[in-house]
Amino acid sequence: MKQIPLFSLVIFPTIEQQNLIASYKNLLKENIGWYASANSTAHITIINLENEFLLELYINQIEDYCKTIIPKKVKFNSLKSFGQNTFFISPDEESQHYLDNIIINFYNHLGYKIKNAHAHISIARKLDEVKIKKAYHLFSNLEINFEFTCNCIYIRKFNKNTKQYTDIIKKIDFK
């Protein structure tokens, strides 16, 4: 069994948007039953770090990189899926480019090589074909249109009791 990374670096939408997305997740859970990420707080994952050693190794580089990022308003405006697995909220094209570049450059700054990313806010993961269809049907009349200023990242720690990344251990502002 694959071990869950201890730390996750993320971007959060506003508290109001997190609550709104939580209501979407609850509605979906009422209609299809439990699913992966049903209880997770709305976020955009940048990178996960396996353990305390890696966080300590990279923390200065993470802080330095964040000083180079220019804050920007990002807009999310559509529902999409990765095949028949993940149902998510997607940013508009300009925001997608901005967020993907943050992620790719983050990996590169830490010495990892990736060529592409796809920033998104997951509603549900590990769905089957039937559940993806139900999700699209359930939200077919929902208009997604929210924006927030992307101006920091958060380092979250996995909490073994809640089985979620509920412990925010650090906020790092951009520029």
Backbone as a ProteinNet text record, in pm:
[ID]
protein_1_A
[PRIMARY]
MKQIPLFSLVIFPTIEQQNLIASYKNLLKENIGWYASANSTAHITIINLENEFLLELYINQIEDYCKTIIPKKVKFNSLKSFGQNTFFISPDEESQHYLDNIIINFYNHLGYKIKNAHAHISIARKLDEVKIKKAYHLFSNLEINFEFTCNCIYIRKFNKNTKQYTDIIKKIDFK
[TERTIARY]
84.1	0	87.9	54.8	131.8	110	221.3	213	165.7	79.8	29	139.2	166	267.6	231.2	329.9	305.6	266.3	320.2	294.3	238.9	154.1	95.8	100.5	158.3	163.4	48.6	-35.2	-158.5	-187.7	-277.8	-338.5	-485.4	-536.1	-676.9	-757.4	-880.3	-972.9	-1017	-1104.3	-1150.8	-1229.9	-1247.7	-1325.9	-1468.3	-1528.5	-1663.9	-1668.3	-1567.8	-1562.2	-1536.3	-1452.8	-1430.6	-1561.7	-1640.2	-1769.3	-1867	-1867.3	-1953.6	-1916.2	-1789	-1743.1	-1773.2	-1762.7	-1800.4	-1948.1	-2032.8	-2175.3	-2194.6	-2114.3	-2120.6	-2082.2	-1976	-1927.7	-2032.8	-2097.2	-2200.7	-2319.5	-2361.3	-2471.3	-2436.6	-2315	-2272.4	-2270.1	-2219.2	-2213	-2354	-2451.5	-2590.2	-2646.6	-2594	-2647.2	-2571.6	-2443.2	-2367.1	-2300.9	-2309.5	-2240.8	-2100.2	-2027.8	-1893	-1801.5	-1704.8	-1605.3	-1476.9	-1366.2	-1236.8	-1242.9	-1193.2	-1188	-1320.8	-1416.1	-1546.2	-1533.2	-1436.7	-1422.5	-1305.3	-1234.1	-1117.1	-1158.9	-1086.8	-1109.8	-1069.1	-1147.2	-1117.5	-979.3	-900.1	-762.9	-709.9	-597.1	-520.8	-387.9	-359.8	-234.2	-119.2	-11	111.3	207.6	240.7	333.6	312.9	337	334.4	476.7	505.8	636.7	616.7	694	672.5	693.9	791.2	826.8	887.7	913.4	970	1107.7	1188	1320.8	1313.1	1223.8	1211.8	1162.6	1069.2	1021.8	1136.7	1212.8	1327.1	1430.9	1451.7	1548.5	1509.3	1377.9	1329.6	1269.5	1249.1	1173.3	1231.4	1362.3	1423.3	1401	1411.4	1387.2	1240	1150.5	1007.8	981	1035.8	1016.2	1078	1197.6	1262	1179.6	1130.1	1050.1	922.7	858.8	734.5	758.2	878.5	911.2	915.5	927	935.4	799.8	698	566.3	487.5	434	352	207.1	144	4	-85.3	-191	-281.1	-419.2	-522.3	-658.5	-672.5	-731.2	-758.6	-909	-957	-1100.2	-1126.2	-1226.1	-1270.3	-1411.2	-1433.4	-1560.8	-1621.6	-1570.2	-1630.3	-1606.9	-1691.3	-1678.3	-1624.6	-1526.3	-1465.3	-1430.1	-1377	-1330.4	-1204.5	-1127.2	-1015.1	-1070.8	-1106.4	-1164.1	-1283.9	-1287.1	-1397	-1344.8	-1267.1	-1203.9	-1223.7	-1184.8	-1185.7	-1278.4	-1365.9	-1460.6	-1412.2	-1393.8	-1329.2	-1379.9	-1341.4	-1369	-1241.6	-1258	-1143.9	-1134	-1011	-993.9	-1012.1	-1031.5	-1035.3	-894.4	-880.9	-754.4	-637.2	-659	-552.4	-509.3	-606	-575.5	-507.9	-552.2	-490.8	-342.3	-310.5	-170.5	-89.4	-142.4	-75.3	-50.7	-154.9	-143	-54.2	-67.3	18.3	164.8	193.1	331.8	385.8	301.6	344.9	385.6	301.1	327.9	453.7	463.2	578.7	706.9	704	823.6	860	759.8	784.5	865.5	817.8	889.6	1032	1044.2	1176.9	1268.1	1213.7	1293.5	1347.9	1271.2	1315.2	1399.9	1422.6	1509.4	1436.5	1304.8	1225.3	1190.7	1181.5	1148.1	1007.3	922	790.7	768.2	695	672.6	536.4	439.9	307.4	237.3	133.3	50.4	-91.3	-185.3	-323.6	-389.8	-371.9	-427.9	-580.3	-637.8	-782	-819.7	-948.9	-1000.9	-1090.3	-1044.5	-1120.1	-1248.9	-1353.6	-1476.6	-1478.2	-1446.4	-1448.9	-1339.2	-1278.2	-1175	-1213.7	-1149.5	-1167.4	-1312.9	-1375.3	-1512.1	-1510	-1620.3	-1635.6	-1721.3	-1742.8	-1815.1	-1956.4	-2024.5	-2161.7	-2163.9	-2071.9	-2069.1	-2027.8	-1937.9	-1901.7	-2025.2	-2099.4	-2220.7	-2321.9	-2338	-2430.4	-2384.7	-2253.3	-2199.3	-2229.2	-2202.1	-2230.9	-2380.1	-2463.9	-2608.7	-2654.2	-2604.5	-2642.5	-2608.2	-2492.8	-2445.6	-2463.7	-2546	-2559.4	-2611.3	-2689.6	-2742.6	-2666.3	-2557.9	-2479.5	-2384.3	-2391.7	-2298.6	-2182.2	-2063.9	-1941.9	-1881.5	-1862.3	-1803.9	-1752.8	-1630.4	-1572.1	-1425.4	-1378.6	-1238.6	-1184.2	-1053.3	-984.7	-842.4	-779.6	-641.7	-550	-471.6	-373.4	-248.8	-227.1	-118.1	-34.6	-57.3	20.9	-0.7	83.7	63	55.5	0.6	-7.3	61	130.5	186.2	95.5	37.8	-53.2	13.6	-18.4	33.7	-81.9	-56.7	-158.3	-182.3	-310.3	-349.1	-399.7	-331	-366.6	-501.8	-546.6	-676.6	-791.7	-781.4	-889.4	-874.9	-757.7	-725.2	-738.6	-706.1	-711.2	-590.9	-563.6	-462.2	-529.2	-555.3	-628	-536.4	-410.9	-320.1	-239.1	-272	-195.7	-73.9	44.8	164	236.6	206.9	273.5	201.4	195.1	146.2	266.9	286.8	398.4	341.3	355.6	304.7	392	330.5	404.4	462	573.2	642.9	648.8
-119.3	0	124.8	218	341.1	429	480.5	566.3	705.8	762.8	897.4	997.8	1094.4	1196	1271.8	1306.5	1374.2	1521.1	1584.8	1727.1	1751.1	1851.2	1890.1	2042	2093.3	2237.1	2271.1	2366.4	2393.7	2543.2	2574.1	2706.9	2687.3	2773.8	2767.1	2877.1	2846.1	2954	3021.9	3120.1	3189.5	3093.5	3131.7	3050.2	3030.3	3135.2	3124.5	3023.5	3026.1	2932.4	2789.8	2776.3	2644.1	2587.6	2673.2	2628.7	2591.7	2669.4	2640.5	2505.6	2482.6	2355.9	2239.7	2264	2160.7	2124.2	2222.4	2193.1	2109.8	2134.9	2053	1908.8	1895.4	1762.1	1687.7	1757.8	1694	1651.2	1736.1	1701.9	1578.6	1575.1	1459.6	1333.8	1346.2	1231.9	1178.7	1268.5	1227.3	1149.5	1178.1	1116.5	992.5	982.7	866.6	787.4	834.8	768.9	824.2	765.8	814.2	797.8	887.5	881.5	947.2	918.8	976.5	1127.9	1198.3	1344.3	1405.6	1323	1374.1	1471	1448.6	1531.1	1629.1	1632.4	1721.3	1865.7	1958.2	2100.6	2136.8	2221.9	2264.6	2328.4	2283.1	2332.7	2298.2	2360.8	2327.5	2272.2	2148.4	2087.3	2136.1	2175	2212.5	2094.9	2045.9	1933.8	1870.3	1741.5	1669.5	1630.6	1635.3	1594.4	1478.9	1374.9	1249.1	1255.7	1337.7	1331.4	1462.5	1466	1583.6	1619.9	1518.7	1542.2	1623.8	1585	1657.9	1800.6	1818.5	1954.4	2040.7	1989.5	2064.7	2091.9	1994.7	2008.9	2120.3	2130.8	2223.1	2353	2368.4	2483.5	2617.6	2632.6	2759.7	2783.5	2678.4	2690.7	2724.5	2664.7	2692.3	2840	2888.8	3029.5	3122.9	3089.2	3171.5	3175	3060.4	3055.8	3139.4	3131.2	3207.9	3358.3	3403	3545.6	3591.2	3496.4	3531.8	3531.2	3480.6	3467.9	3597.3	3645.7	3766.4	3724	3776.5	3742.8	3782.7	3706.2	3733.9	3678.6	3747.2	3694.6	3575.9	3469.1	3352.8	3328.4	3276.5	3254.6	3107	3051.9	2915.1	2922.2	2852	2872.6	2750.1	2630.2	2513.8	2386.2	2288	2154.2	2062	1981.5	1888.9	1759.7	1665.5	1541.6	1493.1	1418.2	1344.7	1205.9	1181	1052.1	1019.9	898.2	854.7	832.1	928.2	910.5	1031	1149.4	1268.7	1374.7	1426.8	1533	1659	1768.7	1885.5	2017.2	2124.4	2260.9	2310.8	2364.2	2404.3	2555.6	2606.6	2750.3	2786.3	2916.4	2962	2949.4	2973.2	2948.3	3029.8	3156.6	3242.8	3198.2	3167.7	3122.4	2985.6	2899.7	2766.8	2780.9	2869.1	2891.7	2942.3	3039.9	3097	2990.4	2916.3	2815.3	2698.6	2653.9	2545.4	2585.8	2710.6	2757.8	2760.9	2799.3	2795.4	2653.3	2557.7	2417.5	2365.5	2383.6	2333.9	2398	2529.7	2599.3	2561	2528.4	2482.2	2352.9	2256.8	2129.1	2153.6	2232.9	2259.3	2327.7	2422	2493.6	2397.7	2292	2194.3	2082.9	2090.8	1993.3	1874.7	1878.4	1773	1819	1726	1761.4	1714.2	1809.9	1777.3	1872.2	1827.3	1908.3	1974.8	1914.8	1975.9	1954.2	2031.1	2023.7	2056.4	2031.6	2069.2	2110.9	2237.4	2290.3	2279.4	2237.8	2221.3	2208.9	2215.8	2192.6	2069.3	1959.8	1834.8	1843.9	1790.3	1767.8	1621	1531.8	1388.4	1316.9	1219.2	1136.9	989.6	909.6	763.4	722.7	791.2	757.1	655	585.5	498.5	571.4	506.7	569.6	612.6	530.7	561.3	682.8	688.8	799.9	930.8	925.4	1046.7	1098.7	1010.5	1052.1	1113.9	1054.9	1109.8	1248.5	1266.1	1396.1	1501.9	1470.9	1566.9	1598.8	1496.9	1519.3	1605.6	1574.3	1646.5	1795.2	1826	1964.5	2027.8	1966.9	2014.7	2158.2	2202.6	2339.6	2436	2389.1	2472.4	2562	2690.6	2783.7	2808.1	2772.3	2792.8	2925.3	3013.5	3143.4	3206	3172.5	3240.5	3270.2	3370.3	3410.2	3450.5	3441.4	3482.5	3522.6	3597.3	3637.1	3527.5	3475.4	3372.5	3446.9	3447.6	3529.2	3458.1	3328.1	3254.6	3105.4	3028.5	2884.5	2847.9	2733.6	2678.9	2543.6	2517.4	2384.7	2315.1	2203.3	2127.3	1995.7	1950.2	1822.7	1724.3	1601.5	1497.6	1463.4	1464.4	1433.3	1289	1204.3	1062.2	1037.6	1127.2	1109.6	1143.1	1257.3	1296.9	1230.8	1176.6	1116	1217.7	1343	1453.3	1544.6	1631.8	1736.1	1853.7	1838.6	1941.4	2036.4	2001.8	2083.1	2177.4	2305.7	2407	2441.5	2416.8	2444.5	2571.7	2619.2	2743	2803.7	2935.6	3012.5	3089.5	3083.3	3154.6	3246.5	3376.6	3476.2	3486.7	3525.5	3551.6	3691.4	3711.2	3840.5	3921.5
0	0	0	-86.5	-98.3	24.8	79	196.7	158	241.7	218.6	251.7	160.4	191.1	319.1	397.5	524.5	504.3	399.4	376.5	236.7	226.1	98.8	89.1	-19.4	-43.4	-137.5	-95.1	-168.3	-177.2	-268.4	-279	-243.1	-157.4	-118.7	-186	-228.4	-263.9	-133.6	-141.9	-21.5	67.4	192.6	286.7	234.2	180.7	125.9	11.3	-74.3	-185.8	-135.9	-33.5	25.7	79.8	145.3	199.4	87.5	-19.8	-133.1	-195.5	-214.1	-272.3	-177.3	-47.4	50.2	33.5	5	-16.3	-143.3	-248.9	-369.9	-336.7	-258.5	-221.6	-139	-48.3	33.2	-51.7	-144.2	-234	-316.3	-367.6	-446.2	-359.2	-236.8	-145.5	-115.3	-101.9	-78.4	-197.7	-316.7	-438.2	-486.6	-455.9	-504.8	-391.9	-268.5	-158.5	-141.4	-48.7	-18.5	-139.5	-152.2	-258.8	-208.6	-275	-237.2	-251.5	-156.1	-144.7	-102.2	-59.7	-16.2	100.9	186.5	306.3	300.7	190.4	184.9	157.1	216.5	195.3	52.7	-12.2	-149	-156.9	-253.9	-269	-408	-440.8	-560.7	-510.9	-542.3	-497.1	-583.8	-516	-586.9	-588.7	-470.4	-457.3	-320.3	-313.6	-186.4	-149.9	-21.5	28.5	125.4	105.8	176.9	327.7	371.2	513.5	563.6	692.9	760.5	702.9	672.1	617.6	488.1	396.9	269.6	290.3	382.9	409.6	461.4	555.7	609.6	501.7	414.3	305.6	208.9	181.1	78.9	130.8	258.1	307.7	263.7	265.9	222.9	73.8	-6.7	-150.4	-177.1	-100.3	-114.8	-85.5	24.5	61.5	-42	-90.9	-193.7	-322.4	-363.6	-485.5	-471.2	-356.6	-335.1	-345.9	-313.9	-325.8	-471.1	-563.9	-706.3	-776.3	-709.7	-772.7	-755.6	-864.4	-860.9	-836.2	-729.6	-703.4	-820.8	-840.6	-952.6	-920.2	-971.5	-959.9	-1053.3	-1002	-1084.9	-1085.1	-1196.9	-1213.2	-1245.7	-1180.3	-1205.7	-1261.7	-1376.4	-1444.2	-1511.4	-1484.3	-1549.5	-1470	-1496.5	-1438.3	-1546.1	-1510.8	-1606.6	-1534	-1610	-1548.1	-1618.6	-1543.8	-1602.1	-1630.4	-1754.2	-1790	-1703.3	-1655	-1569.3	-1428.8	-1378.9	-1249.2	-1158.4	-1204.7	-1120.5	-1178.7	-1094.2	-1130.4	-1060.6	-1135.1	-1076	-1132.3	-1062.6	-1106.7	-1174.1	-1293.3	-1374.6	-1387.7	-1391.6	-1413.8	-1560.9	-1586.2	-1725.4	-1783.4	-1911.1	-1981.5	-1924.2	-1899.9	-1847.5	-1707.7	-1624.3	-1488.4	-1491.6	-1583	-1597.5	-1627.2	-1720	-1757.8	-1637.8	-1566.6	-1449.7	-1342.7	-1307.6	-1201.1	-1242.7	-1367.1	-1415.1	-1411.1	-1447.9	-1442.7	-1300	-1204.5	-1064.3	-1026.8	-1061.4	-1025.2	-1093.9	-1224.5	-1300.1	-1249.4	-1232.1	-1185.2	-1042	-960.6	-824.5	-827.9	-905.7	-918.9	-968.9	-1075.1	-1131.7	-1031.6	-953.7	-853.5	-747.7	-718.1	-618	-679.2	-811	-876.3	-937.6	-940.2	-1004.3	-1145.2	-1235.6	-1374	-1407.3	-1439.1	-1496.5	-1612.5	-1710.1	-1828.6	-1830.2	-1758.8	-1760.4	-1627.1	-1608.3	-1487.9	-1531.8	-1444.9	-1474.8	-1343.6	-1308.5	-1184.3	-1187.3	-1076.3	-1065.2	-918.4	-890.6	-756.4	-765	-707.5	-713.8	-632.7	-690.5	-615.5	-573.5	-666.9	-637.1	-714.6	-648.8	-712	-701.6	-784.4	-784.3	-808.2	-902.8	-939.9	-1052.4	-1069.8	-1185.4	-1289.1	-1402.3	-1512.9	-1472.6	-1397.4	-1355.5	-1263.1	-1169.9	-1074.4	-1141.9	-1238.7	-1314.4	-1388.8	-1451.2	-1523.4	-1427.7	-1309.8	-1210.5	-1165.9	-1147	-1104.9	-1211.2	-1337.1	-1444.4	-1450	-1435.7	-1439.4	-1320.9	-1203.1	-1081.7	-1090.1	-1150.7	-1156.9	-1294.8	-1379.9	-1517.4	-1527.1	-1431.3	-1435.3	-1345.6	-1287.3	-1196.8	-1276.3	-1249.7	-1314.2	-1219.9	-1264.7	-1185.4	-1228	-1131.3	-1162.6	-1034	-998.2	-883.4	-908.2	-838.6	-852.4	-717.1	-706.6	-584.7	-621.8	-534.3	-557.4	-506.5	-596.5	-563.6	-515.6	-384.6	-330	-224	-204.2	-105.8	-123.9	-56.6	-46.8	100.3	124.7	260	261.9	370.7	392.2	492.4	448.5	534.3	574.1	693.5	742.3	754.6	713.9	723.2	869.7	907.9	1044.5	1046.9	1121.4	1123.4	1188.4	1275.8	1341	1246.4	1176.2	1085.3	948.3	921.6	791.2	677.3	709.5	613.7	639	543.2	562.2	632.6	760.9	836.3	912.6	927.6	1008.6	919.4	925.5	850.7	935.6	882.2	962	919.8	797.8	755.3	635.4	635.5	521.1	466.9	335.1	272.8	165.3	186.2	91.4	-31.6	-143.6	-266.8	-261.7	-330.4	-348.6	-221.3
[MASK]
+++++++++++++++++++++++++++++++++++++++++++++++++++++++++++++++++++++++++++++++++++++++++++++++++++++++++++++++++++++++++++++++++++++++++++++++++++++++++++++++++++++++++++++++

